[in-house]
Amino acid sequence: MQRRDFIKGIAGSAIRGATRTLSPRVILLCGSAAAADVKLTLVAQSRSIIWNAVAATDDQVYVAGPRWTGSKGPAVARLDRGTPVAYPNTAWNAWHEGADATKTFVDVNALRLDRKGSLWVVDTGSPQFGGNPLPGGAKLVQINLATDGVTRVITFNSEIALSGSYVDDVRFHGNFAYLTDAGRPGIIIVNLATGAVRRALENIPATTAQNNRPIVVDGSILLGPDGNPLRVHADPMEVSPDGEWLYFGTLEGPWSQIATKWLDDFTTSPDTLVAKVEPWADLPPVGGTVMDANGDLYFSDLAINALKRRTPDGQVTTILRDPRLHWVDAPTIDNEHRILLPVPQLDRVAIFHGGKSQVQWPISLYRLALPGPSPQ
């Protein structure tokens, strides 16, 4: 496995508190709605931490970002009037060489609320871009939001988080968690009731980035540290609102689908699982996605700095196109039907530019009211 075949993104309240509205520079609307209604609101900024993940409750915002970007600050933080505070505590954010990788955040790539009172953190387990997960480092960490305490750590052993794995993102349905592996193509399924874990759909076209679909940003193909076009395997995914389908793909696209009932049954053979995969949507390279309660998929189109929406009938429209939305990653929708958009500019970090960062500081987190009524 080549290291260029690696990774993701490539892989108190800021919401109620200090925010300000910025006028959009370029707007493309989904239909004939009033342009004045499409406005970005600045939620928070940082001049030291690169956020590529966000989660939001009614009164709190949580952010996170991977170590390999060169961030200086907590891997996971709660925003206190826009200021990041280590979450759930300083100890979990104090990883250093030689530290216990099972009890500290080594390299966080995703956050996800389960709507049951917990925040889940996805840790790739490798402090280096393209590196191998440390023993016990690749894990899924559950934090109780009521107590701000870690209640469960699900570590992935070397048979699940393989050499070269980049455990990327997570979605939930019932007692199951689904994670993508952007480094070693495949899907990881966790039975949260029993603790059983398995890998599936390994090295098939649906989870493996193809050479003929490069990641183009600002008119240029994104190259990895080795000078070859970056390939990002299984990365974005969503679960349908009824929980019956898992939609997934490589960062470059296209997307496929599989019924969750097949993934949830650990007696289903690998060959049967592969046979159950179906095409779903031919989307362009995306930085991040989120699915609304009505089945609308919102995604960032990396090539044109845009936020787009795909409705369940397959129609794709542009909500907003703006240079400030440069590589939006892992957005989320809050309880007031507003989408939060972290903009980590991952293609500009130093590892892709000979060690010299091209990031345009500060890193920003925006909010945008979504069109239409909030789905019930």
C-alpha positions in Angstrom: 0.0 0.0 0.0 1.5 3.3 -1.1 1.4 6.1 1.4 -0.2 8.4 -1.1 -3.2 6.0 -1.0 -3.8 7.3 2.5 -6.1 9.6 4.1 -9.0 11.7 5.0 -9.9 15.2 4.3 -7.6 15.4 2.1 -9.6 13.2 4.9 -21.3 28.8 27.1 -21.9 29.0 23.5 -20.3 30.3 20.4 -23.7 29.8 18.7 -25.5 32.1 21.1 -22.5 34.2 22.0 -20.0 36.2 20.0 -20.9 35.8 16.3 -21.2 38.3 13.5 -22.8 38.1 10.0 -20.7 38.4 6.9 -22.0 39.3 3.5 -21.5 36.5 1.0 -19.2 37.3 -1.9 -20.6 34.9 -4.5 -24.0 33.4 -4.2 -25.7 30.7 -6.3 -29.2 29.8 -5.0 -31.1 26.6 -5.1 -34.1 28.0 -7.0 -35.7 31.4 -6.8 -35.3 32.0 -3.1 -34.3 35.5 -2.0 -30.5 36.0 -2.2 -30.6 38.1 0.9 -31.5 35.0 3.0 -28.3 33.2 2.2 -25.7 34.6 4.6 -22.8 33.2 6.4 -22.4 33.9 10.1 -19.0 33.7 11.6 -19.2 31.5 14.8 -15.5 31.3 15.8 -12.0 31.7 14.4 -8.5 30.4 15.4 -5.0 31.4 14.5 -3.4 28.3 15.9 -5.9 25.3 15.6 -7.1 23.8 12.3 -10.7 22.5 12.9 -12.0 19.9 10.5 -14.9 18.6 12.7 -17.8 20.1 14.6 -20.7 19.0 16.7 -23.4 21.2 18.2 -26.0 20.8 21.0 -28.6 23.4 21.9 -26.0 25.4 23.9 -22.6 24.1 23.1 -20.2 23.8 20.1 -17.4 21.2 20.0 -14.6 21.3 17.5 -11.6 19.0 16.6 -8.8 18.6 14.2 -6.0 16.2 13.3 -2.4 16.5 14.6 -0.7 16.2 11.2 -2.1 19.6 10.1 0.3 21.3 12.5 -2.3 22.6 14.8 -1.2 24.1 18.2 -3.8 23.5 20.8 -6.3 20.9 22.1 -7.3 18.1 19.7 -10.9 18.3 20.9 -12.3 21.5 22.4 -15.5 23.1 23.6 -16.0 26.7 22.5 -16.5 29.1 25.3 -17.6 32.3 23.5 -15.4 31.3 20.6 -12.4 30.3 22.7 -11.4 26.6 22.5 -11.2 24.9 25.9 -9.7 21.3 26.0 -12.5 18.7 26.2 -13.3 16.6 28.1 -10.2 17.7 30.0 -6.6 18.6 29.6 -5.3 15.0 30.2 -7.1 13.6 27.2 -5.6 16.3 25.1 -2.0 15.9 26.4 -0.7 13.1 24.1 3.0 13.0 23.7 5.5 10.4 22.4 5.4 7.6 24.9 2.0 8.4 26.4 -0.7 5.8 26.8 -2.4 6.0 23.4 -5.6 4.4 24.8 -6.2 7.3 27.2 -5.2 10.3 25.1 -6.2 11.7 21.8 -3.5 10.9 19.3 -5.0 12.2 16.1 -8.6 13.1 16.0 -10.4 13.2 12.7 -14.2 13.3 13.5 -16.8 14.1 16.1 -20.4 12.8 16.2 -23.4 13.2 18.5 -25.5 10.1 19.0 -28.7 12.0 20.1 -28.5 9.9 23.3 -26.5 12.3 25.3 -23.0 11.4 24.1 -20.3 12.9 21.9 -18.2 10.3 20.1 -14.6 11.0 19.0 -12.9 9.2 16.2 -9.1 8.9 16.8 -7.0 7.6 13.9 -4.3 6.6 16.3 -1.3 7.8 14.3 0.5 11.1 15.0 2.0 11.2 11.6 0.4 11.7 8.2 0.4 8.3 6.5 1.8 6.6 9.6 0.6 3.4 11.2 -1.8 3.5 14.2 -0.1 3.2 17.6 -1.0 0.2 19.7 -4.4 1.1 21.2 -4.3 4.5 19.4 -7.1 3.9 16.8 -10.3 4.1 18.8 -13.8 5.4 19.2 -14.3 7.4 22.4 -17.6 8.1 24.0 -18.1 11.2 26.2 -21.1 11.8 28.4 -22.2 15.4 27.8 -24.0 15.6 31.1 -20.9 14.7 33.1 -18.2 15.6 30.7 -16.6 12.3 31.4 -15.3 9.5 29.1 -17.7 6.5 29.6 -16.3 4.1 26.9 -13.3 3.6 24.8 -13.5 1.1 21.9 -10.0 0.4 20.7 -9.3 -1.2 17.3 -6.7 -3.9 17.3 -4.2 -4.6 14.5 -6.8 -6.8 12.7 -9.2 -3.9 12.5 -7.0 -0.8 12.2 -4.4 -2.2 9.8 -1.0 -1.0 8.9 -1.7 2.2 7.0 -5.3 2.5 8.2 -6.8 5.9 8.7 -10.0 5.4 10.7 -11.9 8.4 9.3 -15.5 9.1 10.3 -18.5 7.5 12.1 -22.3 7.2 11.8 -24.8 5.4 14.0 -28.0 3.4 13.7 -29.5 1.5 16.6 -26.8 -0.4 18.4 -24.4 -0.2 15.6 -21.6 2.2 14.6 -20.1 2.4 11.1 -16.7 3.9 10.4 -14.8 4.4 7.1 -11.1 3.6 6.6 -9.6 6.1 4.3 -6.1 4.6 4.4 -6.9 0.9 3.9 -10.1 0.7 1.9 -13.0 -0.7 3.9 -15.8 -0.2 6.4 -15.6 -0.9 10.1 -18.8 -2.0 11.9 -19.1 -2.0 15.7 -21.9 -3.7 17.6 -22.2 -1.3 20.5 -24.3 -3.8 22.5 -21.7 -6.6 22.4 -18.5 -4.8 21.6 -17.9 -7.0 18.5 -16.1 -5.4 15.6 -15.5 -6.4 12.0 -14.1 -5.1 8.8 -16.1 -5.3 5.6 -16.1 -4.3 1.9 -12.3 -4.2 1.8 -10.4 -3.2 -1.4 -13.5 -3.2 -3.6 -14.2 -0.4 -6.2 -16.8 1.2 -3.9 -14.3 1.8 -1.1 -11.1 2.3 -3.2 -10.2 5.7 -4.8 -9.8 5.5 -8.5 -7.0 7.1 -10.5 -9.3 8.7 -13.0 -11.0 10.9 -10.5 -8.4 13.3 -9.1 -9.1 15.8 -6.3 -9.0 19.3 -8.0 -8.9 22.4 -5.9 -8.3 25.9 -7.2 -7.9 24.4 -10.7 -5.0 22.1 -9.7 -4.8 18.4 -8.9 -4.0 18.0 -5.2 -0.8 16.1 -4.8 0.4 14.1 -1.8 3.7 14.5 -0.1 5.3 12.1 -2.6 4.3 14.3 -5.5 1.6 11.9 -6.8 -2.1 12.7 -7.0 -3.6 12.2 -3.5 -6.0 9.2 -3.3 -8.5 9.1 -0.4 -10.3 5.8 0.1 -13.5 5.2 2.0 -14.2 8.5 3.6 -17.7 10.2 3.5 -20.8 8.3 4.5 -24.3 8.8 5.8 -27.1 6.7 7.2 -30.6 7.2 5.7 -33.1 8.8 8.0 -34.9 5.5 8.4 -31.7 3.7 9.2 -32.1 1.2 6.4 -29.2 2.3 4.2 -25.6 3.2 4.6 -24.4 5.5 1.8 -20.6 5.7 1.4 -17.9 6.5 -1.1 -14.3 7.6 -1.5 -13.6 11.3 -1.2 -13.3 11.5 -5.0 -16.6 9.7 -5.5 -18.8 8.0 -6.7 -21.0 6.9 -3.8 -22.5 3.4 -3.2 -25.2 2.1 -0.8 -25.8 -1.1 1.1 -28.7 -2.1 3.4 -27.6 -1.8 7.0 -29.3 -5.1 7.8 -26.5 -6.9 6.0 -23.7 -5.0 7.8 -25.4 -5.5 11.2 -25.4 -9.3 10.7 -21.9 -10.4 11.5 -22.7 -13.9 10.1 -23.0 -12.4 6.6 -20.1 -13.5 4.5 -17.7 -11.0 3.0 -18.7 -12.1 -0.6 -22.4 -11.7 0.2 -21.7 -8.2 1.6 -19.9 -7.2 -1.6 -22.8 -8.6 -3.7 -25.2 -6.3 -1.8 -23.5 -3.1 -2.7 -25.3 -0.9 -5.2 -24.5 2.4 -6.9 -26.1 5.4 -5.3 -24.9 8.8 -6.4 -22.1 10.1 -8.7 -20.9 13.0 -6.6 -17.7 15.1 -7.2 -14.8 15.1 -4.7 -16.3 16.3 -1.4 -14.7 17.8 1.7 -17.5 16.8 4.0 -21.2 15.9 4.1 -24.2 15.8 6.4 -27.7 14.3 5.8 -30.8 16.2 6.9 -33.7 14.5 8.6 -35.7 14.6 5.4 -33.0 12.8 3.4 -31.4 15.9 1.8 -27.6 15.5 1.5 -25.5 18.6 2.0 -21.9 18.4 0.7 -19.0 20.7 -0.1 -17.8 20.7 -3.7 -14.1 21.1 -3.3 -13.5 22.2 -6.9 -15.6 25.4 -6.7 -15.7 26.3 -3.0 -19.4 25.5 -2.8 -22.1 24.0 -0.5 -24.5 21.9 -2.5 -27.6 19.9 -1.7 -28.8 16.6 -3.2 -32.4 15.8 -2.6 -33.7 12.2 -2.3 -34.8 12.2 -5.9 -31.3 12.9 -7.0 -31.5 16.6 -7.9 -28.4 18.6 -7.0 -28.5 22.4 -6.4 -26.0 24.9 -5.2 -26.8 26.6 -1.9 -23.8 28.9 -1.7 -20.6 29.4 -3.6 -18.0 31.5 -1.8 -14.2 31.6 -1.6 -14.4 31.5 2.2 -15.7 28.0 1.9 -12.4 26.6 0.8 -12.4 22.9 1.7 -15.3 22.8 4.0 -15.1 19.6 6.0 -17.5 17.5 8.1 -20.4 19.9 8.6 -23.3 19.4 11.0 -26.9 20.5 11.3 -28.0 22.0 14.6 -31.4 21.8 16.3 -32.4 25.1 14.7 -31.9 23.8 11.2 -28.7 25.7 10.6 -25.6 24.1 9.1 -22.2 24.6 10.8 -19.3 24.7 8.3 -15.7 24.2 9.5 -13.2 25.4 6.9 -9.8 23.8 7.7 -8.2 24.4 4.3 -6.7 21.0 4.5 -5.1 21.2 1.0 -3.1 24.2 2.1 -1.3 22.6 5.1 2.5 22.3 5.0 2.8 18.5 4.2 1.3 19.2 0.8 3.6 22.1 0.0 7.1 21.0 0.8 6.8 21.8 4.5 5.7 25.4 4.0 2.1 26.1 5.0 -0.2 27.9 2.6 -3.0 28.2 5.2 -4.7 31.6 5.1 -5.3 32.3 8.8 -7.5 32.5 10.7 -9.3 29.2 10.4 -13.0 29.8 10.5 -16.2 28.1 11.6 -19.3 29.4 9.9 -23.1 28.9 10.3 -25.8 29.1 7.6 -29.5 28.9 7.9 -30.8 26.1 5.6 -33.6 26.8 3.1 -37.0 25.5 3.9 -38.6 24.6 7.2 -36.8 22.5 9.8 -37.8 18.8 9.2 -39.7 17.3 12.1 
